[in-house]
Amino acid sequence: MLEQDHASGIEAHYDVSNEFYALFLDKKYRFYTAADFWNKQETLEEAQVHKAGFIRGLLRLSGDEKVLDLGCGWGSMLRYLRETGHSGELIGLTLSQEQLTFDQQQRGLSVSLSDFITEPFEGAPYDRIYSIGSLEHVRPAELANLYQKTYDALAPGGLAVHQFFSYRSDPCPISVAVLELFFPGSMLSMHRIHIEAAEAAGFRITHDSIHDYKPTLRAWYDRLVANQDKALALVGLEVYNRYMTFLPFAWLFFKQNEADLHRVVIEKTAC
Ligand SMILES: C[S@@+](CC[C@H](N)C(=O)[O-])C[C@H]1O[C@@H](n2cnc3c(N)ncnc32)[C@H](O)[C@@H]1O
């Protein structure tokens, strides 16, 4: 699986059906990444807006910056930025054909089908580059090059924000193997590999916080259970069961402290 290109792995996980994902992701933005629940009563929709606000704060936007979203999914954060008044250019990259069609046709966003690991960042320089839940797909051996490419594509004084989960320490082999079942061709890295790669590229790390993925995984699971009939009609038993296994597996993965969800800000000096 690790020998295949990223596009076929992404297709296997993301191109099952946009309607299927809509059954369990938040209704407005359709984020497929960890939200911020401030309390137990909150809805997934509210929690995703909190997360988006947090990331927007880390991006320190004044309104006209040129921004690149690596792995933009269903255009969630790009749409949030547009709706909260960002007037600078917003560009997204995805490797999922289903997401691309949705982003362009339903959301009118500027999104391209491009592998951010192997292809150059068209349109550089950018003032801001961010990713939410995409670096998990980058194999450890690819990280150094990706951080260097990000550094080179940023304007002087620019910054990047990444939300991703990473292993705390050397992973248990069974975790690595099981993750291949859900994300074929992807491979998680240890956190220190991210930090070392960012620093080697020239970045200064100015923020690194840890957040809890479990409430979001629980909310998605509950929605998928509540929508079982519709989900089965859309994707069939095998795919439905895969997600019914994946979501509790991921919950346990965090419960057992194998990995942490980080939000990291890395900055390029002004000169
Ligand atoms: C977990 S989703 C997150 C989507 C979105 N950022 C969000 O918060 O909902 C991961 C995204 O990364 C994209 N992705 C993963 N690897 C990629 C690559 N090598 N090149 C471009 N996009 C990639 C997938 O297509 C998908 O859109």
The ligand as a Gaussian input file, in Angstrom:
#p B3LYP/6-31G(d) Opt

LIG

0 1
 C       -9.374000      14.657000       6.554000
 S       -9.637000      15.565000       5.067000
 C       -9.687000      17.192000       5.708000
 C      -10.378000      18.146000       4.802000
 C      -10.526000      19.580000       5.319000
 N       -9.239000      20.204000       5.517000
 C      -11.365000      19.638000       6.578000
 O      -10.920000      20.254000       7.569000
 O      -12.465000      19.099000       6.547000
 C       -8.051000      15.459000       4.258000
 C       -7.967000      16.204000       2.944000
 O       -6.608000      16.169000       2.473000
 C       -6.608000      15.925000       1.082000
 N       -5.304000      15.354000       0.741000
 C       -4.664000      14.342000       1.359000
 N       -3.475000      14.114000       0.765000
 C       -3.371000      15.013000      -0.243000
 C       -2.372000      15.293000      -1.215000
 N       -1.230000      14.591000      -1.267000
 N       -2.595000      16.293000      -2.098000
 C       -3.750000      17.019000      -2.065000
 N       -4.727000      16.809000      -1.147000
 C       -4.536000      15.808000      -0.260000
 C       -7.795000      15.014000       0.855000
 O       -8.168000      15.052000      -0.511000
 C       -8.809000      15.664000       1.790000
 O       -9.407000      16.737000       1.120000

